[in-house]
Amino acid sequence: MEFSAGILGTGSALPEKVLTNFDLEKMVETSDRWITERTGIKERHLAGPQDTTSTLSVKASRKALETAGVAPQDLDLIICSTISPDMPLPSTAALIQRDLGARACCAFDLAAACSGFLFGMTVADQFIRNGKCKHVLVIGAELLSRYVDYKDRETCVIFGDGMAAAVMGPVSPPSGILASDLHTEGQYADHLYIPAGGTASPASPETVAKGGHYIKMRGNELFKVAVRNMEEVSRRVLEKAQVCADQVDLFIPHQANQRITEAVRERLGLAREKVYSNIDRIGNTSSASIPICLDECARAGRLKRGNMILMAAFGAGVTWGAVLMRW
Ligand SMILES: CC(C)(COP(=O)(O)OP(=O)(O)OC[C@H]1O[C@@H](n2cnc3c(N)ncnc32)[C@H](O)[C@@H]1OP(=O)(O)O)[C@@H](O)C(=O)NCCC(=O)NCCS
């Protein structure tokens, strides 16, 4: 094949408001010290009342399109990875398509929680390589603050809001996606979930009174699954592409907890300086986490042509996956 699928441009958008650990100390029984030591997070961004997943995604997408030099009318597919859509229907991707002024191309949402951007990249890879699409906009967008209980100290310290996008298209080898690997194991669905608001438990005064619309998390169990699965799936993509861990120039893990990142890094035997982390400033933004990192790295000149980039994520479902690409 004369081409692979790669990233042509990235963009991100963070809401202006910042919630620090010191702000949280006033809201729940916690401390800056506990949050910093146990998670690595110092602050996170929170959307304002006027912001929605789609409005901030449009900002991120415009930056990605501009960087890629691709017009909205030239998009062939829009994939929005989110578990915090503007509304149950239509899809957030449809709203983004409308507000970008893109043509009536295929657009849909993808729900794979924190692994969603890597799932989206892998779907885009198929469409680009089989020639069905030239330009695919893949968005990772979460406005989780609408689903966080700011009385639950186990979750409110972790999550933040953010959006990022990548325009993907054909690139000349050896650049582009080299390997990807995706998984879902529904038997752990109750490790991270929102009980109400869907068909199983439609919104009612009772679901609201019980806090059923907030994120419920079993942090300890998730921690163990995350470390094991992110290591395994990273090894699998390296093996598929016949690349050694020491050939990786940059590892971008899902920003869930700095201790998870550190444990995975150690198990993979990667040098500390090869691992990107922004969790101290951004927190866990679920499917936006990896593309925000990518955009920061691209804009800071940290991604050089030919660099080997490994990305790995895990999230609710549970889902997990990895993508190995050459910039
Ligand atoms: C949630 C998480 C940070 C908790 O850290 P931990 O080191 O596992 O802490 P534990 O759950 O064992 O709790 C230790 C103690 O701290 C307390 N604690 C929990 N949250 C706290 C907070 N924000 N501030 C202060 N104390 C807290 C617990 O109540 C517990 O107290 P106890 O010993 O008196 O019972 C960690 O498990 C984690 O990051 N898990 C992965 C979660 C994740 O990634 N979710 C998103 C998936 S994409």
PDBQT file of the ligand as one rigid body, heavy atoms in Angstrom, charges set to zero:
ROOT
HETATM    1  C1  LIG A 401      -9.409   6.696  43.330  1.00  0.00    +0.000 C 
HETATM    2  C2  LIG A 401      -7.968   6.573  43.799  1.00  0.00    +0.000 C 
HETATM    3  C3  LIG A 401      -7.230   7.879  43.546  1.00  0.00    +0.000 C 
HETATM    4  C4  LIG A 401      -7.950   6.269  45.270  1.00  0.00    +0.000 C 
HETATM    5  O1  LIG A 401      -6.610   6.165  45.701  1.00  0.00    +0.000 OA
HETATM    6  P1  LIG A 401      -6.174   4.940  46.625  1.00  0.00    +0.000 P 
HETATM    7  O2  LIG A 401      -4.774   5.160  46.947  1.00  0.00    +0.000 OA
HETATM    8  O3  LIG A 401      -6.553   3.686  45.888  1.00  0.00    +0.000 OA
HETATM    9  O4  LIG A 401      -7.030   5.176  47.898  1.00  0.00    +0.000 OA
HETATM   10  P2  LIG A 401      -8.074   4.188  48.577  1.00  0.00    +0.000 P 
HETATM   11  O5  LIG A 401      -9.312   4.086  47.713  1.00  0.00    +0.000 OA
HETATM   12  O6  LIG A 401      -7.367   2.922  48.932  1.00  0.00    +0.000 OA
HETATM   13  O7  LIG A 401      -8.421   4.991  49.850  1.00  0.00    +0.000 OA
HETATM   14  C5  LIG A 401      -7.479   5.223  50.889  1.00  0.00    +0.000 C 
HETATM   15  C6  LIG A 401      -8.130   6.097  51.917  1.00  0.00    +0.000 C 
HETATM   16  O8  LIG A 401      -8.226   7.438  51.392  1.00  0.00    +0.000 OA
HETATM   17  C7  LIG A 401      -9.564   7.895  51.503  1.00  0.00    +0.000 C 
HETATM   18  N1  LIG A 401      -9.847   8.801  50.401  1.00  0.00    +0.000 N 
HETATM   19  C8  LIG A 401     -10.416   8.533  49.216  1.00  0.00    +0.000 A 
HETATM   20  N2  LIG A 401     -10.510   9.651  48.489  1.00  0.00    +0.000 NA
HETATM   21  C9  LIG A 401      -9.975  10.646  49.229  1.00  0.00    +0.000 A 
HETATM   22  C10 LIG A 401      -9.775  12.026  49.022  1.00  0.00    +0.000 A 
HETATM   23  N3  LIG A 401     -10.141  12.633  47.878  1.00  0.00    +0.000 N 
HETATM   24  N4  LIG A 401      -9.183  12.741  49.990  1.00  0.00    +0.000 NA
HETATM   25  C11 LIG A 401      -8.795  12.166  51.147  1.00  0.00    +0.000 A 
HETATM   26  N5  LIG A 401      -8.966  10.861  51.413  1.00  0.00    +0.000 NA
HETATM   27  C12 LIG A 401      -9.549  10.106  50.463  1.00  0.00    +0.000 A 
HETATM   28  C13 LIG A 401     -10.408   6.641  51.467  1.00  0.00    +0.000 C 
HETATM   29  O9  LIG A 401     -11.670   6.878  52.050  1.00  0.00    +0.000 OA
HETATM   30  C14 LIG A 401      -9.561   5.691  52.275  1.00  0.00    +0.000 C 
HETATM   31  O10 LIG A 401      -9.761   5.958  53.635  1.00  0.00    +0.000 OA
HETATM   32  P3  LIG A 401      -9.741   4.743  54.713  1.00  0.00    +0.000 P 
HETATM   33  O11 LIG A 401      -8.366   4.147  54.591  1.00  0.00    +0.000 OA
HETATM   34  O12 LIG A 401      -9.990   5.464  55.978  1.00  0.00    +0.000 OA
HETATM   35  O13 LIG A 401     -10.824   3.822  54.277  1.00  0.00    +0.000 OA
HETATM   36  C15 LIG A 401      -7.229   5.429  43.027  1.00  0.00    +0.000 C 
HETATM   37  O14 LIG A 401      -7.722   4.191  43.438  1.00  0.00    +0.000 OA
HETATM   38  C16 LIG A 401      -7.375   5.520  41.551  1.00  0.00    +0.000 C 
HETATM   39  O15 LIG A 401      -6.900   6.458  40.936  1.00  0.00    +0.000 OA
HETATM   40  N6  LIG A 401      -8.000   4.505  40.918  1.00  0.00    +0.000 N 
HETATM   41  C17 LIG A 401      -8.210   4.504  39.515  1.00  0.00    +0.000 C 
HETATM   42  C18 LIG A 401      -9.410   5.337  39.231  1.00  0.00    +0.000 C 
HETATM   43  C19 LIG A 401      -9.490   5.740  37.808  1.00  0.00    +0.000 C 
HETATM   44  O16 LIG A 401      -8.501   5.800  37.136  1.00  0.00    +0.000 OA
HETATM   45  N7  LIG A 401     -10.685   6.045  37.352  1.00  0.00    +0.000 N 
HETATM   46  C20 LIG A 401     -10.932   6.521  36.067  1.00  0.00    +0.000 C 
HETATM   47  C21 LIG A 401     -10.845   5.418  35.102  1.00  0.00    +0.000 C 
HETATM   48  S1  LIG A 401     -10.591   6.088  33.549  1.00  0.00    +0.000 SA
ENDROOT
TORSDOF 0
